[in-house]
Amino acid sequence: MKQGEDEKSKVIRYTLNYPDGSYAGYVVFDGKYSKVYNEKGEILFEVEGLFPPRRRKVNYQWIEKVLEKGMHDCRKRFILYVASRYLVNVKGLDENEAVKRLEEFYSKSGGKVYESWLKSVVRGVKTKKLLPWSLKRIEEKDKEMYEIITKILNE
């Protein structure tokens, strides 16, 4: 049984903290609704479901597969919207390692990409903390790249 859980009514009460660790209030979850109270015990709001909501885990394995196999077309767009964001802001690679991986990806299908362009992309992505596009977003925004990626993933 969790802390603050009442056996009969299955009510769960847990505390909330600010990012600095100080007390921010508490939540009472009755199995259907969460009531959120501030540090003075005043109700702030009520929401359906658990608060704060649990973060869904995103599956990025498809990006690794594309990086491994390489692409013939749409490589620069893939680097801009997916690969650079994934390597820097999801995997947490430093700028030099990310640039190296992107150069390897680009060269798998032949051709040369300017290192200065890759460094610029990586710095911009890191500064803005951009996350990679999902397959769904790629399908909506760039059908050509989506078709190439799905072909690679189905090989």
C-alpha positions as CSV (number, residue, x, y, z in Angstrom):
1,M,0.0,0.0,0.0
2,K,1.4,3.5,-0.9
3,Q,2.0,6.2,1.6
4,G,-1.1,8.1,2.6
5,E,-3.4,5.5,1.0
6,D,-6.7,4.8,2.8
7,E,-7.6,1.1,2.8
8,K,-11.4,1.7,2.6
9,S,-11.8,4.5,0.0
10,K,-8.5,4.0,-1.9
11,V,-7.7,7.7,-1.6
12,I,-4.0,8.5,-2.2
13,R,-2.4,11.7,-0.9
14,Y,1.1,12.8,-1.8
15,T,3.1,15.9,-1.5
16,L,4.3,18.2,-4.3
17,N,7.7,20.0,-4.3
18,Y,9.0,22.9,-6.2
19,P,12.1,22.3,-8.3
20,D,14.3,23.6,-5.5
21,G,12.8,20.9,-3.2
22,S,10.7,23.1,-1.0
23,Y,7.1,22.1,-0.1
24,A,4.6,23.2,-2.8
25,G,1.4,21.5,-1.6
26,Y,-0.3,18.2,-2.1
27,V,-2.6,16.1,-4.3
28,V,-5.5,13.9,-3.2
29,F,-6.3,11.3,-5.8
30,D,-9.6,9.3,-5.3
31,G,-9.1,6.9,-8.1
32,K,-10.8,9.1,-10.7
33,Y,-10.0,12.7,-9.9
34,S,-7.0,14.6,-8.5
35,K,-7.5,17.6,-6.3
36,V,-4.4,19.8,-6.2
37,Y,-3.8,22.0,-3.1
38,N,-1.2,24.7,-2.5
39,E,1.1,24.9,0.5
40,K,-1.6,26.6,2.6
41,G,-4.1,23.8,2.0
42,E,-6.3,25.8,-0.5
43,I,-7.6,24.0,-3.5
44,L,-6.0,25.1,-6.7
45,F,-7.8,22.9,-9.2
46,E,-9.3,19.5,-9.9
47,V,-8.5,17.3,-12.9
48,E,-9.7,13.9,-14.1
49,G,-6.9,11.3,-13.8
50,L,-3.7,11.3,-11.9
51,F,-1.8,14.6,-11.4
52,P,0.9,15.2,-12.5
53,P,0.3,12.9,-15.4
54,R,2.9,10.3,-16.0
55,R,5.2,11.0,-19.0
56,R,4.9,8.5,-21.8
57,K,8.1,6.9,-22.9
58,V,8.9,7.6,-26.6
59,N,10.4,4.9,-28.7
60,Y,13.4,6.2,-30.7
61,Q,14.6,2.9,-32.0
62,W,13.5,3.7,-35.5
63,I,15.9,6.7,-35.6
64,E,18.8,4.4,-34.6
65,K,17.9,2.1,-37.4
66,V,17.9,4.9,-40.0
67,L,21.2,6.2,-38.7
68,E,22.7,2.7,-39.0
69,K,21.5,2.1,-42.5
70,G,21.8,5.5,-44.0
71,M,19.5,7.3,-46.6
72,H,20.0,8.2,-50.2
73,D,17.6,11.1,-50.3
74,C,16.3,13.6,-47.7
75,R,19.5,13.2,-45.6
76,K,19.8,16.9,-44.8
77,R,16.2,17.2,-43.8
78,F,16.5,14.1,-41.7
79,I,19.6,15.6,-40.0
80,L,17.8,18.9,-39.4
81,Y,14.5,17.6,-38.0
82,V,15.3,14.2,-36.5
83,A,18.9,13.0,-36.2
84,S,20.6,16.1,-34.8
85,R,17.8,16.6,-32.2
86,Y,17.9,13.0,-31.2
87,L,21.7,12.8,-30.8
88,V,22.0,16.0,-28.8
89,N,18.8,16.4,-26.8
90,V,17.7,12.7,-26.3
91,K,21.0,10.8,-26.3
92,G,22.9,13.7,-24.7
93,L,26.0,13.4,-27.0
94,D,28.4,16.4,-26.9
95,E,28.6,18.5,-30.0
96,N,31.7,16.9,-31.5
97,E,30.4,13.4,-31.1
98,A,27.1,14.3,-32.6
99,V,28.8,15.9,-35.6
100,K,30.9,12.8,-36.1
101,R,27.9,10.5,-36.0
102,L,26.0,12.8,-38.5
103,E,29.0,12.8,-40.9
104,E,29.1,9.0,-40.7
105,F,25.4,8.8,-41.4
106,Y,25.6,11.2,-44.4
107,S,28.6,9.5,-45.9
108,K,27.0,6.0,-45.9
109,S,25.1,6.9,-49.0
110,G,28.0,8.8,-50.6
111,G,28.7,12.4,-50.8
112,K,30.2,15.0,-48.5
113,V,28.5,17.3,-46.1
114,Y,30.1,20.5,-44.7
115,E,31.3,20.0,-41.1
116,S,30.5,23.7,-40.4
117,W,26.9,23.2,-41.4
118,L,26.6,20.2,-39.1
119,K,28.2,22.2,-36.2
120,S,25.7,25.0,-36.8
121,V,22.7,22.7,-36.9
122,V,23.9,20.9,-33.7
123,R,24.5,24.2,-31.8
124,G,21.1,25.5,-32.8
125,V,19.3,22.3,-31.8
126,K,21.1,22.2,-28.5
127,T,20.4,25.9,-27.7
128,K,16.7,25.6,-28.5
129,K,16.4,22.2,-26.9
130,L,14.5,20.9,-29.9
131,L,13.2,17.3,-29.8
132,P,13.1,15.0,-32.9
133,W,10.0,14.9,-35.1
134,S,7.9,11.8,-34.6
135,L,7.1,9.5,-37.6
136,K,3.6,10.9,-37.5
137,R,4.8,14.5,-37.8
138,I,7.2,13.5,-40.6
139,E,4.2,11.9,-42.4
140,E,2.2,15.1,-42.1
141,K,5.0,17.6,-43.0
142,D,7.3,15.7,-45.4
143,K,5.7,12.8,-47.3
144,E,8.8,12.1,-49.3
145,M,11.0,11.7,-46.3
146,Y,8.3,9.6,-44.6
147,E,8.2,7.2,-47.6
148,I,12.0,6.8,-47.6
149,I,12.1,6.1,-43.8
150,T,9.3,3.6,-43.9
151,K,11.0,1.8,-46.7
152,I,14.2,1.6,-44.6
153,L,12.4,0.4,-41.6
154,N,10.6,-2.3,-43.5
155,E,13.8,-3.7,-45.0
